[in-house]
């Protein structure tokens, strides 16, 4: 009876080992499918990344063509959102500089042509100085 119990236990163990080996083989197959899928996805990701870089550089070129008054160095970024943000900052900076230059120009504006002839203001002169001025004397 002890031999039968040992035989039964050996058979159960062998069946269990066979079942585990089958499960292991199935898991290996699933793992290889997952690895192939992951490899395919990595290739797609790399292709998408390259396409994104190309799209971003094309968008940057369009921004520069649409905004010729903005220096090329002011537009930078690795994504469309970053390019939009740098464009907004660049427009703000250009606007501030433009206002500053316009203020400076308006402060230093010189009228065109010769100034109009005006009689000198004699109201601050004393009567003696007015007489001297009138007769052409210098004093």
C-alpha positions as CSV (number, residue, x, y, z in Angstrom):
1,X,0.0,0.0,0.0
2,X,2.9,2.3,0.7
3,X,4.2,1.6,-2.8
4,X,0.9,2.4,-4.3
5,X,0.8,5.7,-2.4
6,X,4.3,6.6,-3.6
7,X,3.4,5.6,-7.2
8,X,0.2,7.7,-6.9
9,X,2.2,10.6,-5.5
10,X,4.8,10.2,-8.3
11,X,2.0,10.2,-10.9
12,X,0.4,13.3,-9.4
13,X,3.8,15.0,-9.3
14,X,4.5,14.0,-12.9
15,X,1.1,15.3,-14.0
16,X,1.6,18.5,-12.1
17,X,5.1,18.9,-13.7
18,X,3.6,18.3,-17.1
19,X,0.8,20.8,-16.4
20,X,3.4,23.4,-15.2
21,X,5.6,22.7,-18.3
22,X,2.5,23.3,-20.5
23,X,1.7,26.5,-18.7
24,X,5.3,27.6,-19.0
25,X,5.3,26.9,-22.7
26,X,2.1,28.9,-23.1
27,X,3.6,31.8,-21.1
28,X,6.7,31.7,-23.3
29,X,4.6,31.9,-26.4
30,X,2.6,34.8,-24.9
31,X,5.8,36.5,-23.9
32,X,7.2,36.2,-27.4
33,X,4.0,37.7,-28.8
34,X,4.2,40.6,-26.3
35,X,7.9,41.2,-27.2
36,X,7.1,41.3,-31.0
37,X,4.2,43.7,-30.3
38,X,6.4,45.8,-28.1
39,X,9.1,45.9,-30.8
40,X,6.5,46.9,-33.4
41,X,5.2,49.7,-31.1
42,X,8.7,50.9,-30.5
43,X,9.3,51.2,-34.3
44,X,6.0,53.1,-34.6
45,X,7.0,55.4,-31.8
46,X,10.3,56.1,-33.4
47,X,8.6,56.9,-36.7
48,X,6.0,59.1,-35.0
49,X,8.8,60.9,-33.1
50,X,10.6,61.6,-36.4
51,X,7.3,62.8,-38.0
52,X,6.7,65.0,-35.0
53,X,10.1,66.6,-35.3
54,X,9.5,67.2,-39.0
55,X,6.1,68.7,-38.3
56,X,7.5,71.0,-35.6
57,X,10.3,72.3,-37.8
58,X,7.7,72.9,-40.6
59,X,5.5,74.8,-38.2
60,X,8.4,76.9,-37.1
61,X,9.2,77.7,-40.7
62,X,5.5,78.8,-41.3
63,X,5.6,80.9,-38.1
64,X,8.8,82.7,-39.4
65,X,7.3,83.3,-42.8
66,X,4.1,84.7,-41.3
67,X,6.0,87.0,-38.9
68,X,8.9,88.5,-40.8
69,X,9.4,91.2,-38.2
70,X,10.4,88.6,-35.5
71,X,14.0,87.5,-35.3
72,X,14.5,83.8,-36.1
73,X,16.4,83.3,-32.8
74,X,13.4,84.2,-30.7
75,X,11.3,81.3,-32.0
76,X,12.5,78.1,-30.4
77,X,10.9,74.9,-29.0
78,X,10.6,71.2,-29.3
79,X,6.8,71.1,-29.5
80,X,4.1,73.1,-31.1
81,X,3.0,74.4,-27.7
82,X,6.5,75.6,-27.0
83,X,6.7,77.3,-30.4
84,X,3.4,79.1,-29.7
85,X,4.6,80.2,-26.3
86,X,7.9,81.5,-27.8
87,X,6.0,83.3,-30.5
88,X,3.8,85.0,-28.0
89,X,6.9,86.1,-26.0
90,X,8.6,87.3,-29.2
91,X,5.6,89.3,-30.3
92,X,5.4,90.9,-26.8
93,X,9.1,91.8,-27.0
94,X,8.9,93.2,-30.5
95,X,5.9,95.3,-29.4
96,X,7.8,96.7,-26.4
97,X,10.8,97.5,-28.5
98,X,8.6,99.1,-31.2
99,X,6.9,101.3,-28.6
100,X,10.3,102.3,-27.1
101,X,11.7,103.2,-30.4
102,X,8.6,105.2,-31.4
103,X,8.8,107.2,-28.1
104,X,12.5,107.9,-28.7
105,X,11.7,109.1,-32.3
106,X,8.9,111.3,-31.1
107,X,11.1,112.9,-28.5
108,X,13.8,113.7,-31.0
109,X,11.6,114.7,-33.9
110,X,12.9,117.8,-35.7
111,X,10.4,119.9,-37.7
112,X,10.9,119.9,-41.4
113,X,12.2,123.1,-43.0
114,X,13.5,126.3,-41.4
115,X,11.7,127.6,-38.3
116,X,9.3,130.5,-38.9
117,X,10.5,134.0,-38.4
118,X,9.3,135.5,-35.1
119,X,10.0,138.8,-33.5
120,X,12.2,138.4,-30.4
121,X,10.4,138.7,-27.0
122,X,11.4,142.1,-25.7
123,X,9.1,142.1,-22.6
124,X,11.9,141.1,-20.3
125,X,14.2,143.9,-21.4
126,X,14.5,147.2,-19.5
127,X,13.6,150.5,-21.2
128,X,17.3,151.3,-21.8
129,X,17.9,147.9,-23.3
130,X,14.9,148.3,-25.6
131,X,16.2,151.6,-26.9
132,X,19.6,150.1,-27.5
133,X,18.1,147.2,-29.3
134,X,15.9,149.5,-31.4
135,X,18.9,151.7,-32.6
136,X,21.0,148.6,-33.2
137,X,23.4,149.1,-30.3
138,X,25.0,146.3,-28.5
139,X,25.0,146.6,-24.8
